[in-house]
Amino acid sequence: MYLVAIAWAYIALMMAAAEATSPQGTLLGAFFTLLMYGVLPLGLLFYILGTPGRRRRRRAAELATQRDAGGHPTTRPAEGLAAEREET
């Protein structure tokens, strides 16, 4: 996954460089090219692909808080777990 992201970042950087060095191009155009074709799509990709990890860390923190409080972790009904597995 990182290889594809690195390749996409390289292509977006080359597009911005071509925009900046073109006789009709501008640095502002190169900046927006890099932003719109590189930074925003990659940021969105990493945010979406990082969602399961954030969810796991949040649940682990909740379980650790419950254990520190001396309580037992709450169990969920079986249907909730089945629906959750279908989401991921």
N, C-alpha and C positions, 0 to 999 in steps of 0.2 A: 504494500500500500504506500509505503514511504517512497519507493522508487518512482511510482506514478506521480506523486505529489512533487517530488524533486524535478522530474522531467517537465511537468506542467509549469512549475516556477521558472525553470530555465527558458522555456518557450515564451512565457509572458515577459521575462526580462529581455530577451532578444527582440521581441516586438516593440517594447518600449525603447530600446536602443535604436532600432531602425526608425522609429518615429522621431527621436531626438536628433538623429544625424541626417535625416532627410532634408533636402532644401526647402520643402514646403511644410515640414514638421516643426513643432515647437516643444520646448521642455514641459510646458503645461499639458500638452497633448500626450507626451510620454508619461508624465505622472499619472494622468487619468487612465491611460492604457494599462499601466502597471497595476493601478488600483482596481480597475474594473475587471481585468482579465486574470490577474494574479492573486492579489491579497484577498479580495472579497470571496471569490469561489473557494480558495483554499481554506480560508477561515471557516466558511460554512461547512465544508467537507469535514474538517477536523472537529468542529462542534458536533455535527451529527454522529460521526463515528465514535466520538468520545462519550456519548450519552450512556451506554451500558456501564462503562467504568465509573462514571460519576454516580450512577444509581447504586452500584455495588459499594462504593466508598460511603455513600450516605447511609445505606442499610447497616454496614459494619459499624459506623459511628453510633447509630441508634441502638444497636445491640450492645455495644460497649457501654453506652450510657445506662442502659437497663441493667446490665450486669454490675456496674459500679454502684447503682442504687440498691442493689441487693435483691432485685426482683428477677423473676424468670422471664426470658423472652416470650413475647406473646406469639401464639400460633395462629395461623390463618386457616380458614376453612379450605377444604380441598378444591372447591370450585374456584376460589380466588387464585390459587396457585396454578391451576390448569389454564385459566384465562391469562395469567401473567406469562406463562410459557408460550402461549400463542402469540403474544405481542412481540416477543423478542425473536 
